[in-house]
């Protein structure tokens, strides 16, 4: 593979082969000869990430800050943080002749990954990983480029929503009046959180923005080792990371489950994740952030309901779909999850408050 020749890999490259089936980037494993380290090579998706140089600069700033913290506490910066491998001319990425962007990083071996959290204990370790990641970056003052404009910005989402409803480009709006009402009945409630952020009541933090458990590496003993897949790091509300993790971890069903009876919030997983997260994040969270933790799960899940339904009305232009009803199936499944959160909201708030009180004793 020609792109691999442009990076400063230690040792002789034995083979470069595809790794996994990434939904966004094309990923390859770089195997070297002998005891030399191995690497990950990626072709970045320029259709999703419009400014890959800025994205790589963000990753460099974040990983440099993390490594300083890891070194100070006596850890191993090559295993506990992502390590960017520069090109031979010392750049963070390689731009090939076809205009494609490539980046490489050190492969961290002897690790475990999980696709989902099947126990409160594993959920707690996932929460600890994201809490630790945010805590180490809480004092990072260097701003990051906004590489995903409007991401989790509810005001922006509603502007998109209003435009799509007005255009109704494929005449689907009349078929989903009930679902549209789901969105409209919660408009003010959801906008209120973003308005608190814009007003400065909720601080700007460095956030990961893709907090699925498979973006955390664990060591062979099952302890958190490293948070990976940093393409989406930017400056936003730390509540986004927590809320999206709760949406991802606690759903008893699938994101596009057609059997809505299977979709509900697993409260033991909610408590486990929150316990792990707060064990690290309590060190920096403000009262306003703590007060809105449970709500952020509803906020992010609602945003997904809105985005799936908006894409359905718009003619399925954003998300990949299996058929013309796929986005509608996703909408209804995520709405069922949202309703389960709303039904359990008081309990969620009580769990957060109790865990915070226990940690502050």
Secondary structure, DSSP 8 states (H G I E B T S, - for coil): -GGGGGB--SS-EEEEEE-S--SSSEEEEEEESTTS--EEEEE--TTT-S-HHHHHHHHHHHHHHHHHHHHHTT--HHHHS--EE-BTTS-S-EE-TTS-EEEEEE---SEE--SS--SHHHHHHHHHHHHHHHHHHTT--S----SSTTTT-HHHHHHHHHHHHHH-TTS-GGGGHHHHHHHHTTHHHHHHHHHHHHTTSS--EEE-S---GGGEEEETTS-EEEE---TT-EEE-HHHHHHHHHHHHHBSS-TT-S-GGG--B-HHHHHHHHHHHHHHHTTT--HHHHHTHHHHHHHHHHHHHHHHHHHHHHTS-SS--SSTTHHHHHHHHHHHHHHHHHHTHHHHHHHHHHHHHHHT-
